[in-house]
Amino acid sequence: MRSRLQRFESTAAPTSSGAVTLVIYEWRESQPGTLAWVFPSLAAALRAVRAMRNALRWLIVRGKRAVDAEVDVGALRRSGGVVIERVV
């Protein structure tokens, strides 16, 4: 258990003070499409996604990303910039 926590901390630590992009690509009930927002920190992005109770599948990537409706979630994963992802 400790090694998992250390890996998460080492991955998340550089992002905790830098900008991240929250990408929500699946919603419960309404389907507004893929939406993305830039936040100043990982903590701010997590607070925002918790407030959006209808966000079903989402991910947070390092840095500021321009994301359109045709976002390739697989490409974001392959880029190695995904910090946290929620897949239901």
N, C-alpha and C positions, 0 to 999 in steps of 0.2 A: 504494500500500500504506500509506503513512504517513497519508493522509487517513482511511482506514478505521480505523486504530488510534486516531487522535485522536477520531473520532466515538464509538468504543466507550468510550474513556476518559471522554469528556464525559458519556456516558449512564450509565456505571457508577459514576463518582466519587461522586455524592450517595448512592448506595445502599451503597457499601462500608462506611460507618459506621452505616447505619440498618438497621432490620429489613426482612427480605424474607420472602416466602412461597414455598416450593417446592411445586409441584403436579405430581404424577405421575399421568398419565391413561391410560397404556398400559404393560402389563408383558409381559415375555417369560415363557413357560411359565405360571406361576400368574397369576390375574386377580383380585386383591383389590378391584378397582374404583379409583375416583379417591381418592387420599390426599393430604393437604396438611399441611405443618409450617411453623411460623414459626421463623426463625433470626435471630440478632442481626446477621448480616452476610452479604454476598454470598459471601465466602470460605468461611464455615461451611456455607452451603447447597451450594456446589459440592463441598466435601469429602464431605458427606452423600450427594449424588446419585452421586458416584463410588463410594462404598461399596456402594450398592444396585445391584449388577451386573445385576439383572433389570429395572431401570427402562428402558423402551424410549423412551417419549415423555414429555417433561416440559418445564416452563417455570418460570421464577423471576420473580415480580412484586414490585414495590416495595411495602413496607408489610405490615401484618398483615391478612390476608384470611381471612374465614370461607368455607370451601369445603365444599360438600356433594357427594354422589355425582352430582348432576345439574349439575355445573359446566359452564358454557358457555365453552369455551376461546376461541371466536371473540370473545365479549364481553370476555374478559380482554385479548385482542390489541387490540381496538378501543379499550379504555380508555387505551392508551398506557403502561401500567405494566409491560409485559413487558421485563425486562432481558436475559434469555437464554432461548432455547428450543432444545430438541433434538427434531427431527422426523426419523424414520428412513424 
